[in-house]
Amino acid sequence: MIQHFSFKPIFENIQIPGWTISFFYKQQRYNAEYKKDGSIVFIGATPATDDLTAVEKLVHELMLFHVYE
C-alpha cells in the first residue's frame, strides 16, 4: 500500500504535463518523476524488482484519480 502520496507539477505552466511525486511504500520513501507518457522515473531509491510492477500500478491509479479526473 502506498502512503503519504503527494505530487506537484514539474513546470510552472500547469498545462505542460509532468509531475514530481513522492510516497512511502513498505516504510521506504520514494521520489520520482511521472512523465506525460505515463512512465515513472525513480530518483534515488527504486522499489525492489518484485514490487516494481505493483508500485507502478498503484501510482498510475493515484495519478488518474488526482490529476486526470
N, C-alpha and C positions, 0 to 999 in steps of 0.2 A: 504494500500500500504506500502511495506517495503522500507525504505530509508537508505542510507549510509551502505549498506551491505558490510561486509568485512569478510574474512576468512583466516586462516593460519593453516598449518599442526601442529598437536599436537606433533608429533615426528620429530626429525631432519631428519631421513631417510624418504624421501618423498614417498618411496614405501609402507610404512605402512599406511593404511587408518585411518583417524580420524582427525577432524579439530575443531578448536575453531572458533566460529562465533559470530559476533555482528551486531546489526542493530537497527534501530528505527522503531517503529510501533505505530501509534497514539500518537506521541510525547513522547513516553516512550522508553528508551534504554533497550535492552535485550542482554544478553550474554548466550551462550550455547555451548555445545559440540555436534558435528554431528558425530555419531558413524558410523563404517563401515557397519553396517546392516541398516543404514538409520534412526535409532532412534535419537531423539533430546532430550538431557538432559539440561534443563534450569538451569543456575547458577544464583541464586538470584531471581529476579522478573520473574514471569511466566505470559503470556498473560491471559486475562480473559477467562473463560470456553467457552463463546460464540464465542470468536475469535480464540481459540487454533487450531481448525481444519484448518481454513483459513490460519493462520500464518504458520503452518507446511507445508501445500501445497505450499505456496509461497517459503518457504525455500528450499523445495525439488526441485522446478523448478529452482531456482537460483543455487543450487549446481550442478544440471545436466548441466546447461549452462556453469558454470565457471570451474568445476572440471572434469566432465566426458566427455566433448566433445573436 
